[in-house]
Each structure stands twice: as structure tokens, then as C-alpha cells.
Amino acid sequence: MKGLASVAFWALGASALAAEPCVTATFDRPLDGATDVVSHVSDVPSVRFPAFWQEGVFDGVRYNITAASEGVVRPLNFVDDWEVSFVCDQATGTCDFDENRAPPEQAVAAAKVIGQCLLGLDLTPDPAPVEVTVEAAEPDITPPTEPDATVPTPTPEPAAAAPCGSAAVDEATEIATLQRLLLLAGQDPGPVDGFLGPKSFAAMGAFVDDPGWNTPISDVIAILDAQLCDAPQSAANE
């Protein structure tokens, strides 16, 4: 499920609205507090690949931000599939955040801090939530009622089998579904963006011979479905 949130960073002067990102206009300064930072320059800028972009690790999440004032944060592991994408507008001093597949609060907070960077503001994280201590209620010492032996206990309905493979994946395109299944199978296809690249082909090589542009995506998905759905069933039968 996707949730859309819009956050405005107010109290900006006229000069602040034109401020460059905290990573500079050429994205060659690492985001404050980030590690494993890599800055990129595109030889042929496009809508998908702006002239400058940066990626790294910040506050326990992996981030990617571009000179188009767009960004996304994702988990560090290849098991969780949530993400928070955002688009910022310096003219209005706002960032729109799109939360996909229930990201943790820490990831949403990190995305908001990085959004402040794209607006040229100080990286000030949201205040930490206040922990409220609730006193435990007095225990109920009433003895349990003995069950009536004459009333049969209903047999519980068997639990429905959890979805597996592509049935458990919520992606917009077939290629994105393939990339997500490769992640679930322990491979690294690169970002789940719906575009095949060297990492995606390398990950497909673990399941098919000589993967390439002519490899039917549906065939690879069927192979991954068989493996991902068979593994839990085999473990349950042991």
C-alpha cells in the first residue's frame, strides 16, 4: 500500500528558496553523516539520468538523490522491499514523500532530512518521539472457568497458505517483478527500477544460461516462482 505525505519546510527567506543543495549543485560534497558516498556525473544527461546524482548510506538506509531534486531511500538488505521516494520544489520549499510497502519510521525520518538537504536547508532531523510509560493494570486473579465437558471444542480452520513468489510481489512491471524475485532469491540485480542492466543479467545467470536481451522474462519469473515457492514447502515437510 502506498501512502503519500507532503511536508513543507517553512520559515524560509527569499534567498533560502534559491539555495543550492547541501551537497552542492554538482553533488560532489558527501551528505553530512553519510558513508559509502559515491557522486556521479552523466555524460549525456536525461530525465532518467540527470547531470549529477549521489548515492550512499545515511542513518541506516541507502539513499539516492539527483540534481532533479528527486531522491529515494531503501533498506540496506536485499530482503525488505519498502522504499520512500520524494520530489522537492525549492520554489515552494516543499517535498512530496511517497511511502511504499510500509517503510519504518526511521526511514521516513531519514528521507525528510535528505529532503531538507535538496532544499538547501540545514540537516535537522525530526525530534525523536517521546517515550510514554504506561503503568501495568492490576492482574486479574479470577480463576478460570472450567470448560463444559458436554460442549465439543470446535476444530480451528486450517491457516491459509501465505503467498509466495510473484504472488507476494507488488511491482508495476514484469521486469521490476523479476528484479524483486531475484532479490528474494538472494541475488543482487541492482535497483528495482524496471530497467535491465548488467547487474540484472548477472543475477539472472544464477538461474538461466547466457541471460541476455532475448531471454524471456516470463520464463525466468516461472523458474524463480518454482524455487521460492518450493523452498518453504520443502522446509515444512521436513
Disulfide bonds with the S-S distance in Angstrom:
Cys22-Cys117 1.98
Cys88-Cys95 1.94
Cys164-Cys229 2.05
